[in-house]
Amino acid sequence: MFYRHAYLSACEQSPLTAVSACAYFVARDGGRPVAVLPAYLQTAANPLRRLHEVYPEAAGEPALLSPAWQCHDAHVPATAEVLPRVLDRMIRTASILGARWCGFVHVQRGGALSQALRAAGLPARHLTDIWATGLTTYEHYLAGLSRRARANLRRNERRSAGAGVTAETLPVDHAALDEITLLCVKTASRFEDNGFHPDTTFAEFVTALGPLAHVIEVRQHGRLVAAGVCLTDATRLHTWACGVDYAVDGGYSPYGVLFAESVRLATRLGLSSFEGGRGDAAFQRRHGLRPHHLDAVLLRV
């Protein structure tokens, strides 16, 4: 999903983090593309602070990076023989653009890119985790949870229904994106995300995603109390961004409603994989998701 034309176009036209330049690498064999890699020059390459915790030597320096903070699946469709040539051109381009570093973030450990980078002698450093689970039906998902987690979700559903809460999934052109943006910004500010959801471009970015995105609105008596933007491809749903207002009446969790509706959306779409995003390990584990390690691989130019 993170390498679809609509997503990459949105990254260029309405970037959610400061981008100074875009670079698109294409390797061809007899005119046939055999490898592709989009990359972005970032002068403030650490909106979530985590990168500079694992690469402190890169702090404050510009970097040419694979689709980064809003993309949770860095990969390079390429053979192991071609990847070193792509890396060489990436390093040369980074130097031309004045970057001191280049490389990849959110490389899933054990994946094809991870193995190819390791084969090239490039060490990886653990950056964060993405949480995921397989899906068939919603009832099957519930059956796989602990008794307590299953009871909590069902109790939250009853309480929210009694409190006048509704959850609706909308296409992006029917969603209240301005209202959702404010809620996402407010929620993200609790984590000092350094402008991870800029209110000037977030709605434009989501609109540009078109059918890749599904927007969930959770309202209590008409007031927006939770919202999520989910991205989909042929097999998976990814809970990409969300905002929650916990100042509600009725003894329920708006986030719990949003989470359950996200899982239901994935099953309605017939998707076999559900990705619950990063962070909040206790909640993710309690609700049946398992961590997949995401690494960063940076090279000094």
C-alpha positions in Angstrom: 0.0 0.0 0.0 2.9 2.4 0.8 4.3 2.1 -2.8 1.1 2.7 -4.7 1.1 5.7 -7.0 -1.5 7.5 -5.0 0.5 7.2 -1.8 3.8 8.3 -3.3 2.1 11.1 -5.1 0.6 12.3 -1.8 4.0 12.1 -0.2 5.4 14.4 -2.8 2.5 16.8 -3.2 1.4 17.1 0.5 4.3 15.8 2.6 3.5 15.2 6.3 7.1 15.9 7.3 9.6 18.4 6.0 11.0 17.2 2.7 13.6 19.1 0.7 13.8 16.9 -2.3 12.4 13.7 -3.8 14.4 11.0 -5.6 13.0 8.0 -7.5 15.5 5.3 -8.5 14.6 2.8 -11.2 17.0 0.1 -12.4 16.2 -1.4 -15.8 17.4 -4.5 -17.6 16.8 -4.2 -21.3 14.2 -1.5 -20.7 12.3 -3.6 -18.1 12.2 -2.2 -14.6 13.9 -4.6 -12.2 14.2 -2.4 -9.1 12.5 0.7 -7.8 13.2 2.9 -4.7 11.6 6.2 -3.7 13.6 8.4 -1.3 13.2 11.7 0.4 15.7 14.3 1.6 14.8 15.3 5.1 16.6 18.0 7.0 14.7 17.2 10.2 14.7 13.4 9.8 13.4 12.4 13.2 9.8 13.6 13.9 9.2 10.7 16.4 12.7 10.9 18.0 13.2 7.2 17.8 15.7 7.3 14.9 18.2 9.4 16.8 17.9 7.1 19.8 19.3 4.3 17.7 21.5 6.5 15.5 22.7 9.3 17.8 25.6 10.0 15.4 23.1 11.1 12.8 21.3 13.7 15.0 20.7 17.0 13.4 22.1 16.0 10.0 20.1 15.8 6.7 19.3 12.3 5.4 18.0 10.8 2.2 15.6 8.1 3.4 13.2 5.5 2.1 9.6 6.5 2.6 9.8 7.0 6.3 7.6 7.9 9.2 4.1 7.4 7.8 5.3 4.3 5.8 5.7 1.1 7.9 6.9 -1.2 5.2 10.2 -0.2 3.6 11.2 -2.6 0.7 12.9 -2.5 -2.6 11.4 -4.7 -5.3 14.8 -5.9 -6.6 17.0 -9.0 -6.9 20.0 -9.3 -4.6 22.3 -8.7 -7.5 20.7 -5.4 -8.4 20.3 -3.9 -4.9 24.0 -3.0 -4.5 23.8 -0.8 -7.7 20.7 0.9 -6.3 22.5 1.5 -3.0 25.5 3.0 -4.9 23.3 5.4 -6.8 21.4 6.3 -3.6 24.7 7.2 -1.9 25.9 9.2 -4.9 22.5 11.1 -5.0 22.6 11.8 -1.3 26.0 13.3 -1.7 24.8 15.5 -4.6 21.9 16.7 -2.5 24.1 17.5 0.5 22.8 14.7 2.8 25.2 13.3 5.3 23.3 10.0 5.7 21.1 7.8 3.5 19.3 4.5 4.0 16.1 2.8 5.1 13.7 3.0 8.1 11.0 0.5 8.9 12.7 -2.5 7.3 10.9 -5.6 8.5 13.4 -7.9 10.1 13.7 -11.2 8.2 12.1 -9.8 5.0 13.6 -9.7 1.6 15.1 -6.2 2.0 16.5 -7.1 5.4 18.2 -10.2 4.1 19.6 -8.4 1.1 21.0 -5.5 3.2 22.5 -8.1 5.6 24.0 -9.9 2.6 25.6 -6.6 1.5 27.2 -6.4 4.9 25.0 -3.6 6.3 24.1 -3.9 9.9 20.6 -3.0 11.1 19.5 -1.4 14.3 16.1 -2.0 15.9 13.8 1.0 15.5 10.3 0.0 16.6 7.7 -2.8 16.2 4.6 -3.1 14.0 1.8 -5.2 15.5 -0.3 -7.5 13.4 -2.5 -10.6 13.3 -4.2 -12.8 10.8 -8.0 -12.5 10.3 -10.9 -14.5 8.9 -14.2 -13.4 10.6 -14.8 -11.0 13.5 -16.2 -13.8 15.7 -13.2 -16.0 14.9 -11.0 -13.1 15.9 -12.8 -12.7 19.2 -12.6 -16.4 19.9 -8.9 -16.3 19.7 -8.6 -13.7 22.5 -8.3 -14.3 26.2 -11.6 -14.5 28.0 -11.0 -11.2 29.7 -10.1 -9.3 26.5 -13.1 -10.7 24.7 -15.4 -9.7 27.6 -13.9 -6.2 27.7 -14.5 -5.7 24.0 -18.1 -6.9 24.2 -18.8 -4.8 27.4 -17.4 -1.8 25.7 -19.7 -2.4 22.7 -22.7 -2.6 25.0 -21.8 0.5 27.0 -21.0 2.6 23.9 -24.3 1.6 22.3 -26.2 2.5 25.4 -24.3 5.9 25.5 -25.6 6.8 22.0 -22.3 6.0 20.1 -22.2 5.2 16.4 -19.3 4.1 14.3 -19.4 4.7 10.5 -16.9 3.9 7.8 -16.7 6.5 5.0 -14.7 7.1 1.8 -12.3 10.0 2.1 -14.5 12.4 0.1 -17.4 11.9 2.6 -15.4 12.1 5.8 -15.1 15.2 8.0 -11.4 15.5 7.4 -11.0 19.0 8.9 -12.6 17.8 12.1 -10.6 14.6 12.1 -7.4 16.5 11.6 -7.9 18.5 14.7 -8.6 15.4 16.7 -5.5 13.6 15.3 -3.3 16.7 16.0 -4.6 16.9 19.6 -4.0 13.2 20.2 -0.6 13.2 18.7 0.5 16.3 20.7 0.2 14.1 23.9 3.2 12.2 22.6 5.2 15.2 21.5 5.3 14.0 18.0 7.0 17.1 16.5 4.3 17.8 14.0 3.7 14.3 12.8 0.1 15.2 11.7 0.5 18.8 10.4 -3.0 20.3 10.2 -2.1 22.3 7.0 -1.6 19.2 4.9 -3.1 16.1 6.6 -6.5 16.5 5.0 -4.9 17.0 1.6 -2.7 13.9 2.1 -5.6 11.7 3.1 -7.8 13.0 0.3 -5.1 12.2 -2.3 -5.1 8.6 -1.1 -8.5 8.1 -2.6 -9.7 4.4 -2.4 -6.6 3.3 -0.6 -8.0 4.9 2.5 -11.1 4.2 4.6 -12.1 6.7 7.3 -13.9 5.5 10.5 -15.8 8.1 12.5 -17.0 7.4 16.0 -19.5 9.9 17.3 -21.5 10.3 20.5 -24.7 12.2 19.9 -23.1 13.7 16.8 -19.8 14.7 18.5 -16.6 13.2 17.1 -15.0 11.2 19.9 -12.6 9.0 17.8 -11.5 8.7 14.2 -9.2 6.5 12.3 -7.7 6.4 8.8 -7.1 2.9 7.6 -5.1 2.0 4.5 -5.7 -1.2 2.5 -4.1 -3.3 -0.2 -5.0 -6.7 -1.6 -4.5 -8.6 1.6 -4.2 -6.3 4.6 -5.6 -3.4 6.5 -3.3 -1.0 8.3 -4.6 1.4 11.1 -2.5 4.3 9.9 -3.6 7.3 11.9 -6.1 8.0 14.6 -7.4 10.6 17.1 -9.4 10.0 20.3 -11.2 12.2 22.7 -11.5 10.4 26.1 -13.7 13.1 27.7 -16.9 11.1 27.2 -19.9 10.0 29.2 -21.1 6.4 29.5 -18.1 4.5 30.9 -16.8 3.3 27.6 -13.6 3.6 25.6 -13.8 5.5 22.3 -10.5 3.9 21.3 -12.0 0.5 22.0 -14.9 1.3 19.7 -12.5 2.5 17.0 -10.3 -0.6 17.3 -13.2 -3.0 17.1 -14.7 -1.2 14.1 -11.2 -1.4 12.4 -11.1 -5.2 12.8 -14.7 -5.5 11.5 -13.8 -3.3 8.5 -10.9 -5.7 7.6 -13.1 -8.7 7.8 -15.9 -7.0 5.7 -13.3 -6.3 3.1 -12.1 -9.9 3.1 -8.6 -9.0 4.1 -6.4 -11.7 5.8 -4.0 -9.4 7.7 -4.7 -6.7 10.2 -1.9 -4.3 11.2 -2.5 -2.3 14.4 0.2 0.3 14.0 3.1 1.0 16.4 3.2 1.5 20.1 0.9 0.6 23.0 2.4 -2.8 23.3 0.2 -3.8 26.2 -3.0 -3.1 24.4 -1.8 -4.7 21.2 -0.7 -7.9 22.9 -3.9 -8.1 24.9 -5.9 -8.0 21.7 -4.1 -10.8 19.9 -1.6 -8.8 17.9 2.1 -9.9 17.7 5.1 -7.7 17.2 7.2 -7.7 14.0 10.5 -5.9 14.4 11.2 -2.9 12.2 14.9 -1.9 11.8 16.8 1.1 10.5 19.8 0.8 8.2 21.7 4.1 7.7 24.9 4.7 5.8 27.2 7.7 6.3 27.7 9.4 3.0 
